Amino acid sequence: MNKNYVKSWTSRKRGMTLIEALAGTAVLATVLVSILIADARLRKQAHRSESRSQACEMAESLLAKFWEKPEEFPRTASGDIPGHPGWTWRTQPVKNDAADAMNSQVVVLEIFAPQLASQSPVVRVEVLLSEKSL
């Protein structure tokens, strides 16, 4: 066997080729991008969860205030939530045959986040108002 052939074959085996280096870099980049995407999604979900939790507390507070005088419960109204800049609420009656049969009304309370004011509500609560509070 030719000694030069054996020597050149063993020297090639020691180092990485350019293709191997590029493939390794591509795999590493894919893993890093996947981690960054997962982190961004996790942060977005955590923000949504925090907003929903705050909105539930606000809805509870508003309902407690509205129930102080049930006869004055706002059926079709909206407004800002005190102490929470940018957060808004809205009430509106919804058709419900079962409530109508009991001479009652269903009113929906919706809470909107500042950045989502024109979109869907963060929290939506249906309240059944009896004939006494109508």
ZAKE-850684 format. One record per residue: residue in three letters; x, y, z of N, C-alpha, C in turn. Coordinates in steps of 0.02 Angstrom, whole numbers, padded with zeros to 5 digits, always signed. Atoms other than C-alpha are relative to their C-alpha. Layout:
ZAKE-850684
alaXYZXYZXYZ ...
end
This chain:
ZAKE-850684
met+00041-00059+00000+00000+00000+00000+00044+00062+00000 asn-00037-00062+00005+00057+00175-00035-00004+00038+00065 lys-00002-00035-00064+00113+00267+00122-00032+00069-00004 asn+00030-00066+00008+00058+00436+00054-00076-00004+00002 tyr+00072+00009+00000-00118+00370+00027-00026-00011+00071 val+00020+00014-00069-00131+00305+00206+00007+00063+00042 lys-00012-00060-00039-00058+00465+00277-00053+00054-00015 ser+00049-00052+00017-00177+00580+00182-00069-00020+00024 trp+00065+00023-00024-00327+00472+00230-00008+00011+00075 thr+00003-00010-00072-00287+00481+00416+00000+00073+00018 ser+00000-00071-00016-00253+00667+00413-00068+00031-00015 arg+00068-00025+00015-00424+00698+00333-00049-00021+00055 lys+00046+00026-00050-00509+00595+00467+00002+00040+00064 arg-00007-00036-00062-00445+00705+00608-00042+00064+00003 gly+00035-00064+00000-00528+00870+00559-00071-00006-00024 met+00068-00002+00025-00707+00920+00520-00001+00032-00069 thr+00007-00031+00065-00759+00960+00345-00045+00061+00007 leu+00041-00060+00002-00845+01121+00299-00074-00018+00003 ile+00070+00022+00000-01008+01028+00270-00022-00021+00070 glu+00016+00020-00069-01003+00952+00444-00007+00061+00045 ala+00004-00061-00040-00971+01122+00521-00064+00038-00015 leu+00062-00035+00018-01116+01200+00424-00062-00037+00026 ala+00056+00039-00025-01233+01058+00471-00007+00009+00076 gly+00002-00011-00073-01187+01077+00655-00026+00069+00017 thr+00023-00069-00011-01215+01264+00646-00075+00006-00014 ala+00071-00002+00017-01384+01238+00563-00042-00033+00055 val+00036+00033-00054-01439+01117+00699-00002+00044+00062 leu-00003-00044-00058-01381+01235+00835-00046+00060-00008 ala+00043-00057+00014-01471+01382+00754-00073-00019+00006 thr+00069+00024-00005-01631+01280+00740-00022-00008+00072 val+00015+00009-00070-01625+01234+00923-00008+00067+00035 leu+00004-00066-00032-01593+01415+00977-00063+00037-00021 val+00061-00033+00024-01734+01483+00869-00062-00032+00032 ser+00057+00034-00032-01853+01351+00939-00007+00021+00073 ile+00002-00022-00070-01807+01401+01116-00027+00071+00005 leu+00023-00070-00002-01836+01586+01078-00075+00004-00016 ile+00072+00000+00017-02006+01550+00998-00040-00026+00059 ala+00035+00028-00058-02059+01443+01146-00002+00051+00057 asp-00003-00051-00053-02003+01580+01267-00049+00056-00014 ala+00046-00054+00018-02102+01713+01173-00073-00022+00010 arg+00068+00026-00010-02259+01604+01174-00016-00006+00074 leu+00011+00007-00072-02238+01569+01359-00012+00068+00032 arg+00010-00067-00027-02222+01754+01399-00068+00029-00019 lys+00065-00025+00023-02375+01796+01294-00057-00034+00039 gln+00050+00036-00038-02477+01661+01381-00003+00023+00073 ala-00002-00024-00069-02420+01720+01552-00033+00069+00006 his+00030-00066+00000-02472+01898+01508-00076-00006-00006 arg+00072+00011+00007-02644+01837+01450-00031-00026+00065 ser+00025+00029-00063-02665+01737+01609-00004+00053+00054 glu+00000-00054-00049-02620+01886+01717-00056+00049-00014 ser+00054-00045+00018-02741+01997+01621-00068-00030+00018 arg+00063+00033-00015-02881+01870+01641-00012-00001+00076 ser+00006+00001-00073-02847+01857+01828-00020+00070+00026 gln+00018-00069-00019-02853+02047+01847-00072+00016-00019 ala+00067-00014+00024-03012+02056+01744-00052-00035+00044 cys+00047+00036-00045-03096+01925+01856-00009+00039+00065 glu+00004-00040-00061-03054+02029+02009-00041+00063-00011 met+00038-00061+00015-03123+02185+01925-00074-00015-00008 ala+00070+00019+00009-03283+02096+01874-00033-00015+00068 glu+00026+00015-00067-03306+02032+02051-00014+00064+00039 ser+00008-00064-00034-03282+02208+02119-00060+00039-00027 leu+00056-00035+00031-03404+02284+01994-00067-00032+00018 leu+00062+00035-00017-03536+02151+02027-00020+00013+00072 ala+00015-00015-00070-03522+02180+02214-00029+00071+00007 lys+00025-00069-00001-03548+02366+02185-00071+00004-00030 phe+00066-00001+00032-03696+02336+02066-00053-00033+00044 trp+00049+00036-00041-03779+02216+02189-00019+00038+00063 glu+00020-00041-00057-03783+02349+02324-00071+00027-00010 lys+00068-00024+00018-03938+02417+02233-00020-00038-00064 pro+00017+00040+00059-04001+02278+02118-00049+00033-00048 glu+00048-00033+00043-04143+02386+02053+00034+00051-00047 glu-00037-00047+00042-04011+02505+01981+00056-00035-00040 phe-00051+00038+00037-03907+02366+01901-00001+00025-00073 pro-00001-00028+00069-03850+02441+01733-00011-00055-00052 arg+00016+00050+00051-03931+02344+01591+00036+00012-00065 thr-00035-00018+00062-03857+02434+01442+00043+00061+00016 ala-00044-00055-00021-03709+02537+01498+00073-00021-00011 ser-00072+00014+00004-03520+02550+01490+00037+00055+00037 gly-00039-00050-00036-03382+02641+01578+00071-00024+00014 asp-00068+00016-00020-03205+02645+01642-00001-00033+00068 ile-00005+00033-00065-03151+02538+01788+00044+00043+00044 pro-00038-00044-00044-03096+02649+01933+00064-00035+00026 gly-00064+00026-00026-02914+02626+01982+00038-00044-00049 his-00033+00041+00051-02871+02531+01822-00002+00036-00067 pro+00001-00041+00061-02826+02652+01682-00002-00043-00064 gly+00005+00034+00064-02879+02594+01510-00048-00060+00000 trp+00046+00057-00004-02987+02449+01572-00071+00027-00003 thr+00070-00022+00006-03171+02464+01526-00047-00059+00012 trp+00052+00050-00009-03333+02372+01561-00060+00019-00042 arg+00061-00011+00039-03495+02351+01466-00052-00051+00022 thr+00055+00046-00013-03664+02276+01508-00051+00006-00056 gln+00053+00001+00050-03799+02224+01387-00044-00061+00012 pro+00045+00057-00009-03954+02115+01397+00007-00049-00057 val+00000+00052+00052-03958+01950+01303-00065-00038+00003 lys+00062+00038+00005-04107+01850+01245+00009-00069+00031 asn-00002+00065-00032-04142+01699+01354-00072-00021+00015 asp+00070+00022-00007-04307+01605+01340-00016-00025+00070 ala+00011+00025-00067-04287+01519+01508-00009+00057+00050 ala+00006-00058-00044-04261+01686+01595-00066+00036-00012 asp+00064-00033+00016-04410+01761+01503-00059-00037+00032 ala+00054+00040-00029-04519+01617+01564-00006+00012+00076 met+00001-00015-00072-04471+01664+01744-00010+00075+00013 asn+00007-00072-00005-04505+01848+01709+00064+00033+00026 ser-00066-00026-00020-04319+01884+01727+00038+00020-00063 gln-00041-00022+00056-04180+01950+01618+00073-00019+00012 val-00071+00015-00004-04002+01897+01580+00038+00060-00027 val-00042-00056+00020-03875+02038+01573+00072-00024+00002 val-00070+00021+00006-03695+02011+01518+00046+00058+00020 leu-00052-00048-00019-03551+02103+01602+00064-00022-00034 glu-00063+00015+00035-03394+02111+01494+00054+00048+00022 ile-00057-00040-00020-03223+02173+01545+00051-00001-00057 phe-00048-00007+00055-03101+02238+01413+00066+00027+00025 ala-00067-00023-00017-02913+02259+01432+00018+00061-00042 pro-00018-00061+00038-02830+02422+01375+00021-00014-00072 gln-00025+00014+00067-02742+02345+01226-00050-00038-00043 leu+00049+00040+00036-02895+02242+01177-00070+00031+00000 ala+00065-00034-00010-03033+02372+01195-00048-00012-00058 ser+00046+00009+00057-03103+02344+01020-00010-00073-00017 gln+00005+00071+00015-03084+02155+01022-00046-00035+00050 ser+00042+00039-00045-03164+02017+01123+00018+00015+00073 pro-00012-00015-00070-03183+02038+01311+00048-00050+00032 val-00045+00045-00038-03056+01965+01432-00042-00045+00044 val+00046+00037-00044-03197+01912+01549-00072+00017-00020 arg+00071-00010+00016-03382+01888+01515-00041-00038+00052 val+00040+00030-00053-03508+01857+01656-00073+00012-00016 glu+00071-00007+00009-03693+01823+01634-00034+00003+00068 val+00034-00010-00064-03805+01885+01773-00075-00006-00012 leu+00073+00007+00004-03987+01834+01799-00031+00048+00049 leu+00034-00050-00043-04091+01979+01863-00073-00020+00006 ser+00069+00021-00012-04256+01933+01942-00048+00057-00013 glu+00051-00051+00013-04419+02026+01917+00002+00056+00052 lys-00003-00050-00052-04391+02117+02082+00051+00054-00016 ser-00053-00049+00015-04233+02200+02016-00009+00032-00068 leu+00011-00029+00067-04305+02243+01845-00027+00068+00004 
end
